[in-house]
Structures are given as C-alpha cells and as structure tokens.
C-alpha cells in the first residue's frame, strides 16, 4: 500500500488514498474545478507543485474541510468561500477517497449568505455535510447531517 494521506481521525492507522476532488467557489477558485487523482497518478504517486499563489494549499484545505469540516491552522471556515464567487453561487467541496479497500465520498458546504429570492436583503444558507460509500457501483448514503458525518469519520467508521 502506498501512504498518500494519513488520517488519525479515521482510525489512526488508516491510509486515505485520494481519488477525486471537486470544488466550487472554494478558495481562489471562482467556479467548479475537479482533480482526478487516478488519472494523474496511474502508478499511485503524484506531486502537487506550482508557483506561489496557484492554489496548491487550497487542494489540501479542500480535502481537510471535506473530511473534518475545519481548516488547518487558525483560519475561520468563512475564509473558504471564494472572493470571486457570484452572490448566488454555492461554495462546496466533494472528496472521493479510498480507505482499506472501500470507496467513500465526503461533501461539505459552509454556511453562506445569498440574496433573497423574493424581495430585498439576504438569507443564510446553512452548512451541510454528507458521507456516501460506493457499493456495487452505486453511491449509498451513510450520513446526511454534519454531526453524523463527524461521528462516522471521527470514530473511524469510514
């Protein structure tokens, strides 16, 4: 096995292998972006490289946020929303990964304000989280509330 990302919260010794990362209006990215780690690394090894300011740290921030709902360091969650996002654009991240032969997808969206659909002013969309497992070619929901996702991941059930 190749260790690509070690996660103490996922049972400590578990190895998380990134498969796909999708994000929208996250960090410096204004639109939807996708990274297919499998196509980048057919031999199981890849490098995240590039000039300063090109979004390398954002890739790891997005994976961490999808799994744990937090960011490394002392940065507030509100900082994940892209400054370039339109007022109606949802910020979200979905991280597909493999652990101990099982494939999972964690998806999160932080709370954010958008314009009201009727009238003036704004309304707050609540933060969301979900966790799915791929079984026999289909995604099966395993958790659909923030607290439940955190219990599943935090207790190493993933």
TIRO-2110 file (N, C-alpha, C; in Angstrom, 1 decimal):
// TIRO-2110
0.8, -1.2, 0.0, N, 1, A
0.0, 0.0, 0.0, CA, 1, A
0.9, 1.2, 0.0, C, 1, A
0.4, 2.2, -0.7, N, 2, A
1.1, 3.5, -0.7, CA, 2, A
0.4, 4.5, 0.2, C, 2, A
1.2, 5.1, 1.1, N, 3, A
0.6, 6.0, 2.0, CA, 3, A
0.6, 7.4, 1.3, C, 3, A
-0.6, 7.9, 1.0, N, 4, A
-0.8, 9.2, 0.4, CA, 4, A
-1.3, 10.2, 1.3, C, 4, A
-2.0, 9.9, 2.4, N, 5, A
-2.6, 10.8, 3.3, CA, 5, A
-3.0, 10.0, 4.5, C, 5, A
-2.3, 10.3, 5.6, N, 6, A
-2.6, 9.6, 6.8, CA, 6, A
-3.6, 10.4, 7.7, C, 6, A
-4.6, 9.7, 8.2, N, 7, A
-5.7, 10.4, 8.9, CA, 7, A
-5.9, 9.8, 10.3, C, 7, A
-5.4, 10.5, 11.4, N, 8, A
-5.6, 10.0, 12.7, CA, 8, A
-7.1, 9.8, 13.1, C, 8, A
-7.9, 10.7, 12.6, N, 9, A
-9.3, 10.6, 13.0, CA, 9, A
-10.0, 9.5, 12.3, C, 9, A
-9.5, 8.9, 11.3, N, 10, A
-10.1, 7.8, 10.6, CA, 10, A
-9.4, 6.5, 11.1, C, 10, A
-9.3, 6.3, 12.4, N, 11, A
-8.8, 5.1, 13.0, CA, 11, A
-7.3, 5.1, 13.2, C, 11, A
-6.6, 6.2, 12.9, N, 12, A
-5.2, 6.3, 13.2, CA, 12, A
-4.3, 5.7, 12.2, C, 12, A
-4.4, 4.4, 12.0, N, 13, A
-3.5, 3.7, 11.1, CA, 13, A
-4.1, 3.7, 9.7, C, 13, A
-5.3, 4.2, 9.5, N, 14, A
-5.9, 4.1, 8.1, CA, 14, A
-5.1, 5.0, 7.1, C, 14, A
-5.1, 4.5, 5.9, N, 15, A
-4.5, 5.2, 4.8, CA, 15, A
-5.6, 5.7, 3.9, C, 15, A
-5.6, 7.0, 3.6, N, 16, A
-6.6, 7.6, 2.8, CA, 16, A
-5.9, 7.9, 1.4, C, 16, A
-6.5, 7.2, 0.4, N, 17, A
-5.9, 7.4, -1.0, CA, 17, A
-6.9, 8.4, -1.7, C, 17, A
-6.4, 9.6, -2.1, N, 18, A
-7.3, 10.5, -2.8, CA, 18, A
-7.6, 9.9, -4.2, C, 18, A
-8.9, 10.0, -4.6, N, 19, A
-9.4, 9.5, -5.9, CA, 19, A
-9.8, 10.7, -6.7, C, 19, A
-10.7, 11.6, -6.2, N, 20, A
-11.2, 12.7, -6.9, CA, 20, A
-11.5, 13.9, -5.9, C, 20, A
-11.2, 15.1, -6.3, N, 21, A
-11.6, 16.2, -5.5, CA, 21, A
-12.3, 17.2, -6.4, C, 21, A
-13.5, 17.6, -6.0, N, 22, A
-14.3, 18.5, -6.8, CA, 22, A
-14.6, 19.7, -5.8, C, 22, A
-14.5, 20.9, -6.3, N, 23, A
-14.8, 22.1, -5.5, CA, 23, A
-15.4, 23.2, -6.3, C, 23, A
-16.2, 24.0, -5.7, N, 24, A
-16.9, 25.1, -6.3, CA, 24, A
-16.8, 26.3, -5.4, C, 24, A
-16.4, 27.4, -6.0, N, 25, A
-16.3, 28.7, -5.3, CA, 25, A
-15.5, 28.5, -4.0, C, 25, A
-14.5, 27.8, -4.0, N, 26, A
-13.7, 27.4, -2.8, CA, 26, A
-12.3, 28.0, -3.0, C, 26, A
-11.9, 28.8, -2.0, N, 27, A
-10.6, 29.4, -2.0, CA, 27, A
-10.4, 30.4, -3.2, C, 27, A
-9.4, 30.3, -3.9, N, 28, A
-9.2, 31.2, -5.0, CA, 28, A
-10.0, 30.9, -6.3, C, 28, A
-10.6, 29.7, -6.3, N, 29, A
-11.3, 29.2, -7.5, CA, 29, A
-12.8, 29.7, -7.5, C, 29, A
-13.1, 30.5, -8.6, N, 30, A
-14.4, 31.1, -8.7, CA, 30, A
-15.5, 30.2, -9.1, C, 30, A
-15.1, 29.2, -9.9, N, 31, A
-16.1, 28.3, -10.5, CA, 31, A
-15.9, 26.9, -10.0, C, 31, A
-16.3, 25.9, -10.8, N, 32, A
-16.2, 24.5, -10.4, CA, 32, A
-14.9, 23.9, -11.0, C, 32, A
-14.1, 23.2, -10.1, N, 33, A
-12.9, 22.6, -10.5, CA, 33, A
-12.9, 21.2, -10.1, C, 33, A
-12.2, 20.3, -10.8, N, 34, A
-12.1, 18.9, -10.5, CA, 34, A
-10.7, 18.4, -10.7, C, 34, A
-10.2, 17.6, -9.7, N, 35, A
-8.9, 17.0, -9.8, CA, 35, A
-9.1, 15.5, -9.8, C, 35, A
-8.8, 14.8, -10.8, N, 36, A
-8.9, 13.3, -10.9, CA, 36, A
-7.5, 12.8, -10.6, C, 36, A
-7.3, 12.4, -9.3, N, 37, A
-6.0, 11.9, -8.9, CA, 37, A
-5.7, 10.6, -9.5, C, 37, A
-6.7, 9.7, -9.8, N, 38, A
-6.4, 8.5, -10.5, CA, 38, A
-5.8, 8.7, -11.9, C, 38, A
-6.3, 9.6, -12.6, N, 39, A
-5.7, 9.8, -14.0, CA, 39, A
-4.3, 10.5, -13.9, C, 39, A
-4.1, 11.3, -12.8, N, 40, A
-2.8, 12.0, -12.6, CA, 40, A
-1.7, 11.0, -12.2, C, 40, A
-2.2, 9.9, -11.5, N, 41, A
-1.2, 9.1, -10.9, CA, 41, A
-1.5, 7.6, -11.1, C, 41, A
-1.4, 7.1, -12.4, N, 42, A
-1.7, 5.7, -12.6, CA, 42, A
-0.8, 4.7, -11.8, C, 42, A
0.3, 5.2, -11.3, N, 43, A
1.2, 4.4, -10.6, CA, 43, A
1.2, 4.7, -9.1, C, 43, A
0.2, 5.5, -8.7, N, 44, A
0.0, 5.8, -7.2, CA, 44, A
0.8, 6.9, -6.6, C, 44, A
1.5, 7.7, -7.4, N, 45, A
2.3, 8.7, -6.9, CA, 45, A
2.1, 10.0, -7.7, C, 45, A
1.9, 11.1, -7.0, N, 46, A
1.8, 12.4, -7.7, CA, 46, A
2.4, 13.5, -6.9, C, 46, A
2.7, 14.6, -7.5, N, 47, A
3.3, 15.8, -6.9, CA, 47, A
2.4, 16.9, -7.1, C, 47, A
2.2, 17.7, -6.0, N, 48, A
1.4, 19.0, -6.1, CA, 48, A
2.5, 20.1, -6.1, C, 48, A
2.7, 20.7, -7.3, N, 49, A
3.7, 21.7, -7.5, CA, 49, A
3.2, 22.8, -8.3, C, 49, A
3.9, 24.0, -8.1, N, 50, A
3.5, 25.1, -8.9, CA, 50, A
4.0, 26.4, -8.2, C, 50, A
3.9, 27.5, -8.9, N, 51, A
4.3, 28.8, -8.3, CA, 51, A
3.5, 29.2, -7.2, C, 51, A
4.0, 30.1, -6.3, N, 52, A
3.3, 30.6, -5.2, CA, 52, A
2.0, 31.3, -5.7, C, 52, A
0.9, 31.0, -5.0, N, 53, A
-0.4, 31.6, -5.3, CA, 53, A
-1.2, 30.9, -6.3, C, 53, A
-0.8, 29.6, -6.7, N, 54, A
-1.6, 28.9, -7.7, CA, 54, A
-2.6, 28.0, -7.2, C, 54, A
-2.8, 27.9, -5.8, N, 55, A
-3.8, 27.1, -5.2, CA, 55, A
-3.4, 25.7, -4.7, C, 55, A
-2.1, 25.5, -4.5, N, 56, A
-1.6, 24.2, -4.0, CA, 56, A
-2.2, 23.9, -2.6, C, 56, A
-2.1, 24.9, -1.7, N, 57, A
-2.6, 24.7, -0.4, CA, 57, A
-4.1, 24.5, -0.4, C, 57, A
-4.8, 25.1, -1.3, N, 58, A
-6.2, 25.0, -1.4, CA, 58, A
-6.6, 23.6, -1.6, C, 58, A
-5.8, 22.8, -2.3, N, 59, A
-6.1, 21.4, -2.6, CA, 59, A
-6.2, 20.7, -1.2, C, 59, A
-5.2, 20.9, -0.4, N, 60, A
-5.2, 20.2, 0.9, CA, 60, A
-6.2, 20.8, 1.9, C, 60, A
-6.5, 22.1, 1.8, N, 61, A
-7.5, 22.7, 2.6, CA, 61, A
-8.9, 22.0, 2.2, C, 61, A
-9.1, 21.8, 0.9, N, 62, A
-10.4, 21.3, 0.5, CA, 62, A
-10.6, 19.8, 1.0, C, 62, A
-9.5, 19.0, 0.9, N, 63, A
-9.6, 17.6, 1.4, CA, 63, A
-9.8, 17.6, 2.9, C, 63, A
-9.1, 18.5, 3.6, N, 64, A
-9.3, 18.6, 5.1, CA, 64, A
-10.7, 19.0, 5.5, C, 64, A
-11.2, 20.0, 4.8, N, 65, A
-12.5, 20.6, 5.0, CA, 65, A
-13.6, 19.5, 4.8, C, 65, A
-13.5, 18.8, 3.6, N, 66, A
-14.4, 17.7, 3.3, CA, 66, A
-14.5, 16.7, 4.4, C, 66, A
-13.3, 16.3, 4.9, N, 67, A
-13.3, 15.2, 5.9, CA, 67, A
-13.7, 15.7, 7.3, C, 67, A
-13.2, 16.8, 7.7, N, 68, A
-13.3, 17.2, 9.1, CA, 68, A
-14.2, 18.5, 9.4, C, 68, A
-14.5, 19.3, 8.3, N, 69, A
-15.2, 20.5, 8.5, CA, 69, A
-14.4, 21.6, 9.1, C, 69, A
-13.1, 21.5, 9.1, N, 70, A
-12.2, 22.5, 9.6, CA, 70, A
-11.1, 22.8, 8.6, C, 70, A
-10.3, 23.8, 8.9, N, 71, A
-9.2, 24.1, 8.0, CA, 71, A
-7.9, 24.0, 8.9, C, 71, A
-6.8, 23.6, 8.3, N, 72, A
-5.5, 23.6, 9.1, CA, 72, A
-5.2, 25.0, 9.6, C, 72, A
-4.6, 25.1, 10.7, N, 73, A
-4.2, 26.4, 11.3, CA, 73, A
-5.4, 27.0, 12.0, C, 73, A
-5.4, 28.3, 12.1, N, 74, A
-6.4, 29.0, 12.9, CA, 74, A
-7.3, 29.8, 11.9, C, 74, A
-7.4, 29.4, 10.7, N, 75, A
-8.3, 30.1, 9.7, CA, 75, A
-9.7, 29.8, 9.9, C, 75, A
-10.6, 30.8, 9.9, N, 76, A
-12.0, 30.6, 10.0, CA, 76, A
-12.6, 29.9, 8.8, C, 76, A
-13.7, 29.1, 9.0, N, 77, A
-14.3, 28.5, 7.9, CA, 77, A
-14.8, 29.5, 6.8, C, 77, A
-15.3, 30.6, 7.3, N, 78, A
-15.8, 31.6, 6.3, CA, 78, A
-14.8, 32.0, 5.3, C, 78, A
-13.5, 31.8, 5.5, N, 79, A
-12.4, 32.1, 4.6, CA, 79, A
-12.4, 31.2, 3.4, C, 79, A
-13.1, 30.1, 3.4, N, 80, A
-13.1, 29.1, 2.2, CA, 80, A
-13.8, 29.7, 1.0, C, 80, A
-14.8, 30.5, 1.3, N, 81, A
-15.7, 31.0, 0.2, CA, 81, A
-14.8, 31.9, -0.7, C, 81, A
-14.8, 31.6, -2.0, N, 82, A
-14.0, 32.4, -3.0, CA, 82, A
-14.5, 33.9, -3.0, C, 82, A
-13.6, 34.8, -3.0, N, 83, A
-14.0, 36.2, -3.2, CA, 83, A
-14.5, 36.5, -4.6, C, 83, A
-14.3, 35.5, -5.5, N, 84, A
-14.7, 35.7, -6.9, CA, 84, A
-16.1, 35.0, -7.1, C, 84, A
-16.7, 34.4, -6.1, N, 85, A
-18.0, 33.7, -6.3, CA, 85, A
-19.1, 34.7, -6.5, C, 85, A
-20.0, 34.4, -7.3, N, 86, A
-21.2, 35.2, -7.5, CA, 86, A
-22.1, 35.1, -6.3, C, 86, A
-23.0, 36.1, -6.1, N, 87, A
-23.8, 36.1, -4.9, CA, 87, A
-24.7, 34.9, -4.7, C, 87, A
-25.1, 34.2, -5.8, N, 88, A
-26.0, 33.0, -5.8, CA, 88, A
-25.2, 31.7, -5.9, C, 88, A
-23.9, 31.8, -6.0, N, 89, A
-23.1, 30.6, -6.2, CA, 89, A
-22.7, 29.9, -4.9, C, 89, A
-23.1, 28.6, -4.8, N, 90, A
-22.8, 27.9, -3.6, CA, 90, A
-21.3, 27.5, -3.5, C, 90, A
-20.8, 27.5, -2.3, N, 91, A
-19.4, 27.0, -2.1, CA, 91, A
-19.6, 25.6, -1.6, C, 91, A
-18.8, 24.7, -2.2, N, 92, A
-18.9, 23.3, -1.7, CA, 92, A
-17.6, 22.6, -2.2, C, 92, A
-17.4, 21.4, -1.5, N, 93, A
-16.3, 20.6, -1.8, CA, 93, A
-16.7, 19.1, -1.7, C, 93, A
-16.3, 18.3, -2.6, N, 94, A
-16.6, 16.8, -2.5, CA, 94, A
-15.3, 16.1, -2.7, C, 94, A
-14.9, 15.2, -1.8, N, 95, A
-13.7, 14.5, -1.8, CA, 95, A
-14.0, 13.0, -1.8, C, 95, A
-13.6, 12.4, -2.9, N, 96, A
-13.7, 11.0, -3.1, CA, 96, A
-12.4, 10.3, -2.7, C, 96, A
-12.5, 9.3, -1.9, N, 97, A
-11.2, 8.7, -1.4, CA, 97, A
-11.4, 7.2, -1.2, C, 97, A
-10.4, 6.5, -1.1, N, 98, A
-10.4, 5.0, -0.8, CA, 98, A
-9.7, 4.8, 0.5, C, 98, A
-10.3, 3.9, 1.4, N, 99, A
-9.6, 3.5, 2.6, CA, 99, A
-9.9, 2.1, 2.9, C, 99, A
-8.9, 1.3, 3.1, N, 100, A
-9.0, -0.1, 3.4, CA, 100, A
-9.9, -0.8, 2.4, C, 100, A
-9.7, -0.5, 1.1, N, 101, A
-10.5, -1.2, 0.1, CA, 101, A
-11.9, -0.7, -0.1, C, 101, A
-12.3, 0.3, 0.6, N, 102, A
-13.7, 0.9, 0.5, CA, 102, A
-13.6, 2.3, -0.1, C, 102, A
-14.5, 2.6, -1.0, N, 103, A
-14.5, 3.9, -1.6, CA, 103, A
-15.6, 4.8, -0.9, C, 103, A
-15.2, 6.1, -0.6, N, 104, A
-16.1, 7.0, 0.1, CA, 104, A
-16.1, 8.3, -0.6, C, 104, A
-17.2, 9.1, -0.4, N, 105, A
-17.3, 10.5, -0.8, CA, 105, A
-17.8, 11.4, 0.3, C, 105, A
-17.0, 12.3, 0.7, N, 106, A
-17.4, 13.3, 1.7, CA, 106, A
-17.7, 14.6, 1.0, C, 106, A
-18.9, 15.2, 1.3, N, 107, A
-19.2, 16.5, 0.7, CA, 107, A
-19.6, 17.5, 1.8, C, 107, A
-19.1, 18.7, 1.7, N, 108, A
-19.5, 19.7, 2.6, CA, 108, A
-19.7, 21.1, 1.9, C, 108, A
-20.5, 21.9, 2.6, N, 109, A
-20.7, 23.2, 2.1, CA, 109, A
-20.8, 24.1, 3.4, C, 109, A
-20.0, 25.2, 3.5, N, 110, A
-20.1, 26.1, 4.6, CA, 110, A
-21.4, 26.9, 4.6, C, 110, A
-21.8, 27.5, 5.7, N, 111, A
-22.9, 28.5, 5.7, CA, 111, A
-22.4, 29.7, 4.8, C, 111, A
-23.4, 30.3, 4.1, N, 112, A
-23.1, 31.4, 3.3, CA, 112, A
-24.3, 32.2, 3.1, C, 112, A
-24.2, 33.5, 2.8, N, 113, A
-25.3, 34.4, 2.6, CA, 113, A
-25.5, 34.6, 1.1, C, 113, A
-26.8, 34.5, 0.7, N, 114, A
-27.2, 34.7, -0.7, CA, 114, A
-28.3, 35.7, -0.7, C, 114, A
-28.5, 36.4, -1.9, N, 115, A
-29.7, 37.3, -2.0, CA, 115, A
-31.0, 36.5, -1.8, C, 115, A
-32.0, 37.1, -1.2, N, 116, A
-33.3, 36.5, -1.1, CA, 116, A
-33.9, 36.3, -2.5, C, 116, A
-34.6, 35.3, -2.7, N, 117, A
-35.2, 35.0, -4.0, CA, 117, A
-36.4, 36.0, -4.2, C, 117, A
-37.1, 36.4, -3.2, N, 118, A
-38.1, 37.4, -3.3, CA, 118, A
-37.8, 38.5, -2.4, C, 118, A
-38.0, 39.7, -2.8, N, 119, A
-37.7, 40.9, -2.0, CA, 119, A
-36.3, 41.3, -2.0, C, 119, A
-35.9, 42.1, -1.0, N, 120, A
-34.5, 42.5, -0.9, CA, 120, A
-33.9, 41.9, 0.3, C, 120, A
-32.6, 42.1, 0.4, N, 121, A
-31.9, 41.6, 1.6, CA, 121, A
-31.2, 40.2, 1.3, C, 121, A
-30.8, 39.6, 2.3, N, 122, A
-30.1, 38.3, 2.1, CA, 122, A
-30.6, 37.3, 3.1, C, 122, A
-30.3, 36.0, 2.8, N, 123, A
-30.7, 34.9, 3.7, CA, 123, A
-29.5, 34.0, 3.8, C, 123, A
-29.4, 33.3, 4.9, N, 124, A
-28.2, 32.5, 5.1, CA, 124, A
-28.6, 31.0, 4.8, C, 124, A
-27.8, 30.4, 4.0, N, 125, A
-27.9, 29.0, 3.7, CA, 125, A
-27.0, 28.3, 4.8, C, 125, A
-27.6, 27.3, 5.4, N, 126, A
-26.9, 26.5, 6.4, CA, 126, A
-25.8, 25.7, 5.9, C, 126, A
-24.8, 25.4, 6.7, N, 127, A
-23.7, 24.5, 6.4, CA, 127, A
-24.3, 23.1, 6.2, C, 127, A
-23.8, 22.3, 5.3, N, 128, A
-24.2, 20.9, 5.1, CA, 128, A
-23.1, 20.0, 5.0, C, 128, A
-23.3, 18.7, 5.3, N, 129, A
-22.3, 17.7, 5.1, CA, 129, A
-23.0, 16.4, 4.8, C, 129, A
-22.3, 15.5, 4.0, N, 130, A
-22.8, 14.2, 3.7, CA, 130, A
-21.7, 13.3, 3.5, C, 130, A
-21.9, 12.0, 3.7, N, 131, A
-20.9, 10.9, 3.5, CA, 131, A
-21.6, 9.8, 2.8, C, 131, A
-21.0, 9.3, 1.7, N, 132, A
-21.6, 8.2, 0.9, CA, 132, A
-20.5, 7.2, 0.7, C, 132, A
-20.9, 5.9, 0.6, N, 133, A
-20.0, 4.9, 0.3, CA, 133, A
-20.4, 4.2, -1.1, C, 133, A
-19.4, 3.9, -1.9, N, 134, A
-19.7, 3.3, -3.2, CA, 134, A
-19.7, 1.8, -3.0, C, 134, A
-20.9, 1.2, -3.3, N, 135, A
-21.1, -0.2, -3.1, CA, 135, A
-21.7, -0.7, -4.4, C, 135, A
-21.1, -1.7, -5.0, N, 136, A
-21.6, -2.3, -6.2, CA, 136, A
-22.0, -1.3, -7.3, C, 136, A
-21.1, -0.3, -7.4, N, 137, A
-21.3, 0.7, -8.5, CA, 137, A
-22.2, 1.9, -8.2, C, 137, A
-22.8, 1.9, -7.0, N, 138, A
-23.8, 2.9, -6.6, CA, 138, A
-23.3, 3.6, -5.3, C, 138, A
-23.7, 4.9, -5.2, N, 139, A
-23.3, 5.7, -4.0, CA, 139, A
-24.5, 5.5, -3.0, C, 139, A
-24.1, 5.0, -1.8, N, 140, A
-25.1, 4.7, -0.8, CA, 140, A
-24.9, 5.7, 0.3, C, 140, A
-25.9, 6.5, 0.7, N, 141, A
-25.8, 7.5, 1.8, CA, 141, A
-25.5, 6.8, 3.1, C, 141, A
-24.5, 7.3, 3.8, N, 142, A
-24.2, 6.8, 5.1, CA, 142, A
-24.4, 7.8, 6.2, C, 142, A
-24.4, 9.1, 5.9, N, 143, A
-24.6, 10.2, 6.8, CA, 143, A
-25.0, 11.4, 6.0, C, 143, A
-26.0, 12.1, 6.5, N, 144, A
-26.5, 13.3, 5.8, CA, 144, A
-26.7, 14.5, 6.7, C, 144, A
-26.1, 14.5, 7.9, N, 145, A
-26.1, 15.6, 8.8, CA, 145, A
-24.7, 15.8, 9.3, C, 145, A
-24.3, 17.1, 9.6, N, 146, A
-23.0, 17.4, 10.0, CA, 146, A
-22.5, 16.6, 11.2, C, 146, A
-23.4, 16.5, 12.2, N, 147, A
-23.0, 15.7, 13.4, CA, 147, A
-22.8, 14.2, 13.1, C, 147, A
-23.6, 13.7, 12.2, N, 148, A
-23.5, 12.3, 11.9, CA, 148, A
-22.2, 12.0, 11.1, C, 148, A
-21.9, 12.9, 10.1, N, 149, A
-20.7, 12.8, 9.3, CA, 149, A
-19.5, 12.8, 10.3, C, 149, A
-19.5, 13.8, 11.2, N, 150, A
-18.4, 13.9, 12.2, CA, 150, A
-18.2, 12.6, 13.0, C, 150, A
-19.4, 12.1, 13.5, N, 151, A
-19.3, 10.8, 14.2, CA, 151, A
-18.7, 9.7, 13.4, C, 151, A
-19.2, 9.5, 12.2, N, 152, A
-18.7, 8.5, 11.3, CA, 152, A
-17.2, 8.6, 11.1, C, 152, A
-16.8, 9.7, 10.7, N, 153, A
-15.3, 9.9, 10.4, CA, 153, A
-14.5, 10.0, 11.7, C, 153, A
-15.0, 10.7, 12.7, N, 154, A
-14.2, 10.8, 13.9, CA, 154, A
-14.1, 9.5, 14.7, C, 154, A
-15.0, 8.6, 14.6, N, 155, A
-14.9, 7.3, 15.2, CA, 155, A
-14.2, 6.2, 14.4, C, 155, A
-13.8, 6.6, 13.2, N, 156, A
-13.1, 5.6, 12.4, CA, 156, A
-14.0, 4.6, 11.7, C, 156, A
-15.3, 4.9, 11.6, N, 157, A
-16.2, 4.0, 10.9, CA, 157, A
-16.0, 4.0, 9.4, C, 157, A
-15.3, 5.0, 8.9, N, 158, A
-15.0, 5.0, 7.5, CA, 158, A
-13.9, 4.1, 7.2, C, 158, A
END
